[in-house]
Structures are given as structure tokens and as C-alpha cells.
Amino acid sequence: MKKKSTLMLSAMMAMSLAATACGSNNNNGAAGSSAPASGSADAGASASPAAASSPAASSSLKPYHLVMIFPGSTPKDLDAVNAEMSKYLTDKINATIELRPIDWGAWNDKTNLLFASKEQLDVMWTSSWMGLGQQVAKGQIIPLDDLIDSDGQGIKAIIDPDVVEGGKIDGKVYGAVTNKEFASNRGIVMRKDLVDKYNIDVAQLKTLADFGPVLEKIKQGEPGMTPLQAEGGNSPLTQLLQVDGLGDGPGAIMRSAHDLKVVNAIGTPEYMELAKLMRQWFEAGYINKDAPTRSDGVANAVKAGKAFSYAVAMKPGIELQESRNTGTPMVAVPLTQPFMTTGDTTSSMLAIPTTSGDPQRAMMFINLLFTDPYLINLLNWGIEGKHFVKGADGTIDYPAGVDAATTGYNLNASWMFGNQMNTYLWKGEASDLWDQYKQFNESAERSPALGFVFNPDPVKNEITAVNNASQQFAGVVATGALDPEKTIPQYLKKMEAAGVNKIIAEKQRQLDEWAKTKQQ
């Protein structure tokens, strides 16, 4: 958020200030599938390997080994889940599979190396804020329109056509959009045990600055613990700067402006104000000193007992999601109202790389992630009885003696794949969670550029140059490691020398042309 929520690299601060890592659900069920109606606690609960019949054509397909890559840590029981998924997929589409997670911090470098080496990749996660435009411009992923028509009918039955239209680049679909929430608000999550211990009144926390005294309490009362964990690509600055990043590269419209004027967000008063607060907190010892260079996920520090809080993109059910991420109960404090951009509607997608040896089989697999409840739950939560158990009400929990910190498999990233509406709800989650997501989407403020998709191809060299120049500054400013009043002017000069104004002008030109078509 999205979440991720939604996140992760310092360089992405310049490429897209709207990065959100975390996400979740829309409110469409799996039409035509064997799943129970979405919105119930036991959505997908009746699914089992025996419940879903094999496609008639599977016996005529040649055996094929699928490789799927996505950002995330590697669970210790990954091999066991690969084996179970392969067994199931052999029956469904005569395919086996290798799930290959790549650490968030290494995602850009490793995927570029994989493409350069032309290694077989069949399915990959992508996002408008994490390289989709660049991947299209570089010819790394293929258009999916024809494949969705032939082998992705389940996707077409589930995803809102307006969402699909909003994610097109030059009139073509390059990713199957995850069926999840399509908006986000931003805030801070904190360890509940320490909120209770220090009698922190969360109702009084209305702005980011209000957290200062809270962080001071943690610093004084919990020696050795970081009050607020941050990273160069995921800090309160990157999360709470209210912009529509308009896709790849710098150039954004400010939420507060309510217009279509593209600006360099790094040079705005809003950015400077947040940067000054980060500097104040960094000097006060509230933010981890290695924040500019860390990229292993802010939740991991809380999970290890070394941090109290972090910033996150939010949605209904975020407290339980982050409690699973950290292995300890968390309290969420939203600081913004829900906002919807094209980046949110295309914040999580599955694409097919040009290096796939069988794009049709890859699309068959993606289609199953939208229509087959057993498969999507196996991917997300692992093997029933080993990694989770199902209660009488259809919700799931960890087996006895297992928790979030000790489980051998739990990606906890259902916002990334296929149809999240077919995933099991966890014990304690609201039985009407999917309805809450629908209401969340409907209540969100729409960006005036909602539906606009930037084509970065005309300025792809400048985007690369700005991204490289930003590596020196983005992380240290976002985490408060350097004085922003001295550093931001240097940052802006480097961006200008790298071609930021040309990128902004091209974004403005494309946005203006798009706006004209909306008026017709």
C-alpha cells in the first residue's frame, strides 16, 4: 500500500513520489468461478484441489515450467509451496512453477540483469510506480490484449473496464490489474503494547507533527529502540507528500492545487516542510541512522523488536495486515483522506515478459489467479494445515504454536496477485471487509488526472539520468539525514542538469492532450 503499501528504493523517490506500496481489493467477485460470493468471511472456503476441474484442453498441452518473479522476502518453506502449486497446475494447465521472490531493495537491479541475460521469465509483478512505463519503453513486457481475449476471460469478467482502460499505454494493456482497493490514505502504524504502556491518546494525533512528543516518549522509555523506522524510499515524507506522480519520472500535480499543472514536487513548499520535520526528527534521534541506505522493509525492524513505528499507505483492515507483517499487534493512525490516482488503480499488476517461452501458458496461469480460489490462497498463505488452519466460520489463523514470526510461509501480499476477493479472511478481520473496500474506493477523492497514463518513451534517457542523479539526494532528504535547506537546492540543480524540465514539459504536453480528449 498497498498496499502497500504500497515503496522501497531511494531512486524511486525521483521516479514516482506517489509510490505506495501496499494495496488490497476492489469489490468484484470471481464471476463464473466456484468461489462463494465475495464479501463473506468464507469467500473461497469451499475451494479445494478436487473442487476445481481441469480445463478440457490441459491434456493436449505440452509440459511447461513457469517462472514467476515478484518483490518480497523468501519464505523458508518456498520449495514446499512450489511443489504443491506445481502438482495442482500440472492437472490444470500441464505446467509446473517456480516462484522466485526478489528482495525489494534489489528488485530494480536484479530484474534488469535478468532481462539483460534474456533469462526465461514468464510472469512478473509490476506497477505504475515501480517501473511499468520503463518496462514498456524498453520492450521488456508484451501487450496482453489478445492473450486476455483468448485465455484471460476470467480477468475480463472481474476487473472493471474503466480500470483496465486507465492502465493502458498507447492503447494497449500490459498488465492484469489486481482486483483490490484502488485508493489509499496515509498515516503511521505503532506497536499497540507500547501505545498502551505509555497511555498514548491516538485520538489526539491529527497531524504528522503531533507524533513528535510520542516519539520522544519512546526514545526516553525504550533505550535501544528506534522510535520511527524509515528508509530512503519509504519514510513519512515519501508517504505523506500528497501528489499524483503521473507515472514514471519526476513531474507531478499537487493534490492541494486541484488542477493539471505539472510541477517538480521536490521544489514545492510541501516537500520542504516535510523534509524539515524529517531533519528535526533525525537529529533528535527518532529515525534510524541508517535510514538513507536501508531497503529491507520498515516492518522488519518492528518484527525484530527494534522499532516502534513506521509510515504506511492505508486501507480498511490495515491494522491486522501490519500486525501480521510485524508479528505484533499494531495501531494505525490515518493522517490523510483517501485519494485515487491512475497510479493507485495500476499499483499492482501481473505482466508477461518478452523472455517467456510460452506467453499463452503464462496467461492461463494468471487467469487462474483471478478465478481459482484454491490456487490464489496457496500462493498467498501456503499449505493448509501446515501454514494456516481454517476455522468453522471460514476465516484462517496460524496453526497452534505458530505465529507471524515463526511461520514457514506467508507472503502477506495478497494485494499483489490476481483476485484478492478470493483470498481467505484472517481471524479478527471484518466479515464485510470487501464491502468496506468498495465504500473506501467510492469515498476517495479522485485526482483530476485519473485515467491519464504517461508514456515515458520520448524522455526515457532523461528519466534515467534524473534517476541516477537523484540517488545522491533522495534518500538522505526523505529521511532527514542532511539539512534540506542546503541539500534541496543542490538536488534541484542536479535534476535540472539531468533534464528534469524536459520531462516535466513532456508530461504537461501529454496531460494537456489527454485533458482535451476528456472534454470531447
Secondary structure, 3 states (H helix, E strand, C coil): CCEEECCCCCCHHHHCCCCCEECCECCCCCCCCCCCCCCCCCCCCCCCCCCCCCCHHHHHCCCEEEEEEEECCCCCCHHHHHHHHHHHHHHHHCEEEEEEEECHHHHHHHHHHHHHCCCCCCEEEECCCCCHHHHHHCCCECCCHHHHHHHCHHHHHHCCHHHHHHCCECCECCCEECEECCCEEEEEEEEHHHHHHCCCCHHHCCCHHHHHHHHHHHHHHCCCCEEECCECCECHHHHHCCEECCCCCCCEEEHHHCCCCCECHHHCHHHHHHHHHHHHHHHCCCECCCHHHCCCCHHHHHHCCCEEEEEEEECCCHHHHHHHHHCCCEEEEECCCCEECHHHHCCCEEECECCCCCHHHHHHHHHHHHHCHHHHHHHHHCCECCCEEECCCCCEECCCCCCCCCCCCCCCCHHHCCEHHHCCCECCCCCCHHHHHHHHHHHCEECCCCCCCCCCHHHHHHHHHHHHHHCCCHHHHHCCCCCHHHHHHHHHHHHHHHCHHHHHHHHHHHHHHHHHHHHC
